[in-house]
Amino acid sequence: MAEAFILFISALVLAGAVALVAPALRWRRRRRKVRGSPDPARDYAPRTDWSGSRGQLNYSSFVFMDVDGDGKFGQADRPMSGIVVRAYDGKGALLAALRTNNGGFANFPMSTTKRRAVLRAPGTYRFCVSVPKGWRVTTGNEDQLMRLNAVPGSPAGLAGEDLPAMVGLSPARFVRGVTEAGVTLSLLGKGRLLETSQIAPGSFHLDLPAEADALTISGSGLDRRLALSPYPADLGLLRAGAIAAEVALETIGFDGVTALPFQKVPCGHGGLDWRNLNALTSLYIKDSQGYLNGNLSDGYTTYTSSGHPAEFASATPFGFHSVKLTAAWLNAEGEVALVESWLGGDLVASDEIVLSALAPVHYAPMLKAATRVRLSTRHYWQLVLDELVLAR
């Protein structure tokens, strides 16, 4: 019995020794491998054997927000983050569904040797961009067939006859709001009347034609005019005494807050006091859908710190014309923002705005006078805001 026990203990000791020695041997082999060749003549020698390929490349589909809707990726346009692109093989089987990153690229790993690569063999593949509901494909190519060929000696062993052509998406545009009295809403395009609608008391929602660039509301003392943006518009509750069309407007952006990639917005920026708002570049946060899609200058935008309520204010009353609001993350798609405007100690406006991480909502209360505006979200997700427009 004692001999058996001794044999058992010896086996455990031997197993432990092997467990310690094996990693050391592997480490030594790796160490020897990374030392490289001792022959200086081979340091910069031209490659002579092009028969094999052991690397990997990204085969990328690029998606952009076509802000001007012209079907081309121009200076007014921006890469889109968070758009789903699917790759299918020649038999129609789904290989992968990936989202575009902060550069607008859905990157499909391509390699003939890497097991985790999505694209591993020559053939014809289909790349399909998932178009958000109501959005328009301006380039007409959300589905594309692409051929990959074997290319020995290339990094991945494969190469496409071309890359997928860039896909442009234009946001769904509409105007919504609430009115307590009947009004007339007119849509204009280049100064020409496009259509007129009679709006009954209650909530309203109208899709905007592509050519609409302005709207007017008349009747019941709620008259106003708004220049439309490339994004959906939310007027909130229509209130009497809106900012007049001829009043000069001032746009406050955030490119001048700091030279750092991230900083809290300091009091005094744009002549306002700020609380719980941070300025950052669109690439500061990885895979940050709304931070990119809601950044309208390709420079800096700002957001509610840790998703908590934030404010901008001034001792001198200002006209709160409009602001662009975006949900920071796709996980918060449909989050509701509460925007409360105060004049001294009086609450003069309170509106709830449904948000998207794919594109901003142009919230335009057009209030003549406010001294403090408070922004919060129902579920405490970060709220991105840009292009604050005031009258003062």
C-alpha positions in Angstrom: 0.0 0.0 0.0 2.9 2.3 0.9 4.6 1.6 -2.4 1.5 2.5 -4.3 1.2 5.7 -2.4 4.8 6.6 -3.2 4.3 5.8 -6.9 1.2 8.0 -6.9 3.2 10.9 -5.3 6.0 10.4 -7.8 3.6 10.6 -10.7 2.2 13.8 -9.5 5.7 15.3 -9.1 6.7 14.2 -12.6 3.5 15.6 -14.1 4.1 18.9 -12.3 7.7 19.0 -13.6 6.4 18.4 -17.2 3.9 21.1 -16.8 6.6 23.5 -15.8 9.2 22.4 -18.4 6.8 22.4 -21.4 6.0 26.1 -21.3 9.6 26.9 -20.8 10.6 24.8 -23.9 7.9 26.6 -25.9 9.1 29.9 -24.7 12.6 29.0 -25.7 11.5 27.9 -29.2 9.6 31.2 -29.6 12.6 33.1 -28.4 14.8 31.3 -30.9 12.3 32.0 -33.7 12.0 35.7 -33.1 15.8 36.2 -33.2 15.6 36.1 -37.0 18.3 35.2 -39.6 22.0 35.7 -38.8 22.7 36.4 -42.4 22.8 40.2 -43.2 22.6 39.5 -46.9 19.0 38.3 -46.5 17.8 41.4 -44.6 16.6 43.2 -47.7 16.7 40.5 -50.4 14.0 40.6 -53.0 11.4 37.8 -52.7 11.9 35.0 -55.1 9.3 32.4 -54.0 5.8 33.8 -54.6 4.1 30.4 -54.4 2.6 30.8 -50.9 0.4 33.2 -49.0 0.0 33.1 -45.2 -1.4 36.5 -44.4 -4.8 38.2 -44.2 -6.4 41.3 -45.5 -9.7 43.1 -45.0 -12.0 43.1 -48.0 -14.1 46.2 -47.2 -17.5 47.6 -48.0 -17.7 51.4 -47.5 -21.0 53.2 -46.5 -21.4 56.9 -46.3 -24.1 59.4 -45.3 -25.0 61.2 -48.5 -25.8 64.5 -46.9 -26.4 66.3 -50.2 -28.1 63.3 -51.8 -26.1 63.5 -55.1 -25.0 59.9 -55.1 -21.3 60.7 -54.8 -19.0 60.8 -51.8 -18.2 64.5 -51.6 -16.9 67.0 -49.1 -20.3 67.5 -47.5 -20.7 63.8 -46.8 -19.5 61.6 -43.9 -18.6 58.0 -43.3 -21.4 56.1 -41.5 -20.9 53.9 -38.4 -23.1 51.0 -37.3 -24.6 50.1 -40.7 -25.0 46.3 -41.2 -23.4 44.7 -44.3 -23.9 41.0 -45.0 -21.6 38.7 -47.1 -23.0 35.6 -48.8 -21.2 32.9 -50.7 -22.0 31.8 -54.2 -24.7 29.4 -53.0 -26.5 32.1 -51.0 -25.3 31.0 -47.6 -24.7 33.8 -45.1 -21.0 34.1 -44.2 -21.1 37.1 -41.8 -23.1 40.2 -40.9 -20.7 43.0 -39.8 -21.3 46.7 -38.9 -19.4 49.5 -40.4 -16.7 51.1 -38.1 -15.9 54.7 -37.4 -14.3 54.9 -40.9 -17.5 53.7 -42.6 -15.9 50.3 -43.4 -17.4 46.8 -42.9 -14.2 44.8 -42.9 -14.5 41.1 -44.0 -11.3 39.2 -43.2 -9.9 37.5 -46.4 -7.3 34.7 -46.4 -6.7 31.2 -47.9 -4.9 30.0 -44.7 -6.5 31.7 -41.7 -9.4 29.7 -40.3 -11.3 32.6 -38.9 -11.3 34.5 -42.2 -14.8 35.1 -43.7 -13.6 34.9 -47.3 -11.4 31.9 -47.8 -11.7 30.7 -51.4 -12.0 32.0 -55.0 -15.6 32.5 -56.1 -18.4 35.0 -56.4 -19.7 36.7 -53.3 -22.7 39.0 -52.6 -22.4 42.0 -50.3 -25.7 43.4 -49.1 -26.0 46.7 -47.2 -29.0 46.7 -44.8 -30.8 49.9 -45.4 -32.5 51.6 -42.4 -36.3 51.9 -42.6 -37.3 55.0 -44.6 -33.7 55.8 -45.8 -32.9 56.2 -49.4 -30.0 54.5 -51.3 -28.6 57.3 -53.4 -26.0 55.2 -55.2 -28.5 52.4 -56.2 -26.1 49.6 -55.3 -27.0 48.1 -51.9 -26.6 44.6 -53.4 -23.3 43.9 -55.2 -21.8 40.7 -56.6 -18.0 40.6 -56.4 -15.5 38.0 -57.8 -12.5 36.9 -55.8 -9.6 35.2 -57.6 -6.7 33.1 -56.4 -3.5 35.2 -56.4 -0.6 33.1 -55.0 2.0 35.3 -53.4 -0.5 38.0 -52.4 -0.9 38.7 -48.7 -4.2 36.8 -48.4 -3.8 34.5 -51.4 -6.9 36.1 -52.8 -7.8 39.4 -54.5 -11.0 40.8 -55.8 -11.5 42.0 -59.4 -12.4 45.2 -57.6 -13.6 46.4 -54.2 -17.3 46.8 -53.6 -18.4 50.3 -54.8 -19.2 52.7 -52.0 -22.8 52.8 -50.9 -24.5 56.2 -50.1 -27.5 56.4 -47.8 -29.7 59.5 -47.3 -31.6 59.8 -44.0 -35.4 59.5 -43.9 -36.7 63.0 -43.7 -40.0 64.1 -42.0 -41.4 66.8 -39.9 -43.3 66.1 -36.7 -44.7 68.0 -33.8 -47.7 68.8 -31.7 -50.2 71.6 -32.0 -53.1 72.6 -29.8 -54.8 74.5 -32.6 -55.4 74.0 -36.4 -52.6 75.3 -38.6 -51.5 75.3 -42.2 -48.1 73.7 -43.0 -46.5 74.5 -46.4 -43.4 72.9 -47.9 -41.1 74.9 -50.2 -38.3 74.0 -52.5 -36.1 76.7 -54.0 -38.7 79.3 -53.2 -41.5 77.3 -55.0 -44.5 76.0 -53.1 -44.4 72.2 -53.2 -47.5 71.2 -51.1 -49.8 72.5 -48.4 -51.4 70.5 -45.6 -54.0 71.4 -43.0 -52.9 70.2 -39.6 -55.6 69.4 -37.0 -54.9 69.8 -33.3 -52.8 67.0 -31.9 -49.6 65.2 -33.0 -48.6 65.4 -36.7 -46.0 63.6 -38.8 -45.4 64.4 -42.5 -42.8 62.8 -44.8 -40.7 65.4 -46.6 -40.1 65.3 -50.4 -36.4 65.3 -51.4 -36.7 68.7 -52.9 -38.2 70.4 -49.8 -35.7 72.9 -48.2 -38.1 75.1 -46.1 -41.4 75.0 -44.3 -43.8 77.6 -43.1 -46.6 77.3 -40.5 -49.4 79.8 -40.4 -52.6 80.3 -38.4 -53.6 80.5 -34.7 -50.7 82.8 -33.9 -48.2 80.0 -34.4 -46.6 81.4 -37.6 -43.0 80.4 -38.2 -40.6 79.6 -41.0 -37.8 77.0 -40.8 -35.0 76.2 -43.2 -34.9 72.4 -43.4 -31.8 70.4 -42.9 -30.8 67.0 -44.5 -32.3 65.3 -41.4 -35.7 64.8 -39.9 -37.2 67.8 -38.0 -39.1 67.8 -34.7 -40.8 71.1 -33.9 -42.0 70.0 -30.4 -45.2 71.7 -29.2 -46.0 74.7 -31.4 -46.1 77.7 -29.1 -47.1 81.3 -30.0 -44.5 83.9 -30.5 -41.8 82.0 -32.4 -38.5 83.5 -33.5 -39.3 85.6 -36.6 -37.8 84.5 -39.9 -35.8 87.7 -40.4 -34.0 87.6 -37.0 -30.2 86.9 -37.3 -29.2 83.5 -36.1 -25.9 82.3 -34.5 -24.7 78.7 -34.8 -22.5 77.4 -31.9 -20.3 74.5 -32.8 -17.6 72.8 -30.7 -14.5 72.7 -32.9 -13.0 75.6 -30.9 -13.4 74.1 -27.4 -10.0 72.4 -27.2 -7.0 71.1 -29.2 -7.2 67.9 -27.2 -9.3 64.9 -28.5 -11.6 65.2 -25.4 -12.4 67.9 -22.9 -15.4 69.1 -20.8 -17.0 72.2 -22.4 -15.9 75.2 -20.3 -18.2 78.0 -19.2 -17.8 80.9 -21.6 -17.7 78.9 -24.8 -20.2 80.5 -27.2 -21.0 83.0 -24.4 -22.9 80.4 -22.4 -22.5 78.5 -19.1 -22.3 74.8 -19.6 -22.8 71.9 -17.2 -22.2 68.1 -17.8 -21.3 68.4 -21.5 -18.1 67.1 -23.0 -16.6 67.9 -26.3 -14.8 65.1 -28.3 -13.6 64.2 -31.8 -15.7 61.6 -33.7 -12.9 59.0 -33.5 -12.3 59.4 -29.8 -14.5 56.4 -28.9 -14.3 53.1 -30.9 -17.4 51.9 -32.7 -19.2 54.9 -31.4 -22.1 55.0 -33.9 -23.9 58.2 -32.7 -20.8 60.0 -31.9 -19.7 59.7 -35.5 -23.1 60.0 -37.2 -24.1 63.0 -35.1 -20.9 64.8 -35.7 -21.8 67.4 -38.3 -18.4 69.1 -38.8 -16.0 66.1 -38.9 -14.4 67.9 -36.0 -15.8 68.1 -32.6 -19.2 67.4 -31.2 -20.5 67.3 -27.6 -22.5 64.9 -25.4 -24.1 64.6 -22.0 -21.5 63.3 -19.6 -22.2 59.7 -18.5 -25.7 60.1 -19.8 -26.7 62.4 -17.0 -28.8 65.6 -17.4 -26.9 68.6 -18.8 -27.5 72.3 -19.3 -26.5 75.4 -21.1 -27.5 78.8 -19.7 -27.0 82.5 -19.7 -28.0 85.3 -17.4 -29.1 87.3 -20.5 -32.1 85.8 -22.3 -31.4 84.2 -25.7 -33.7 82.8 -28.4 -33.4 79.1 -28.5 -33.9 78.3 -32.2 -32.8 74.7 -32.8 -30.2 72.0 -32.2 -29.3 68.6 -33.7 -29.7 65.7 -31.3 -28.5 62.1 -31.8 -28.4 59.0 -29.6 -24.8 58.0 -28.9 -25.2 54.3 -29.4 -27.3 51.9 -31.5 -28.2 50.1 -28.2 -30.1 53.3 -27.4 -32.0 53.5 -30.7 -35.4 55.0 -30.0 -34.2 56.6 -26.7 -36.3 59.7 -25.7 -34.7 63.0 -24.9 -36.4 65.5 -22.7 -35.6 69.1 -23.5 -36.8 71.7 -20.9 -36.4 75.4 -21.5 -36.6 78.0 -18.7 -36.9 81.7 -18.6 -35.7 82.7 -15.2 -37.7 80.5 -12.8 -40.5 79.7 -15.3 -40.6 76.6 -17.4 -41.6 77.9 -20.9 -41.2 74.7 -23.0 -40.8 71.0 -22.4 -40.6 68.6 -25.4 -39.8 64.9 -25.8 -37.7 64.0 -28.8 -37.3 60.4 -30.1 -33.7 59.8 -31.0 -31.7 57.7 -33.5 -28.0 56.8 -33.5 -27.9 56.7 -37.3 -28.7 60.4 -37.9 -29.5 63.6 -36.0 -33.0 64.9 -35.3 -33.3 68.7 -36.0 -35.2 69.9 -32.9 -36.5 73.4 -33.6 -38.6 74.9 -30.8 -37.9 78.4 -32.1 -38.4 80.0 -28.6 -38.1 83.7 -28.4 -36.5 83.8 -25.0 -34.9 81.4 -22.6 -32.1 81.6 -20.0 -31.5 77.9 -19.3 -32.0 74.7 -21.3 -31.8 71.3 -19.6 -31.2 68.1 -21.7 -31.8 64.6 -20.3 -32.7 61.1 -21.6 -35.3 58.7 -20.2 -32.9 55.8 -19.8 -29.7 57.8 -19.1 -28.0 57.0 -22.5 -25.6 59.6 -23.8 -27.1 62.3 -25.9 -25.0 63.8 -28.7 -25.7 67.4 -29.7 -24.3 69.7 -32.4 -25.1 72.9 -34.3 -26.8 74.8 -31.5 -28.6 77.8 -33.1 -29.5 80.8 -31.0 -30.9 84.3 -31.6 -29.4 87.0 -29.5 
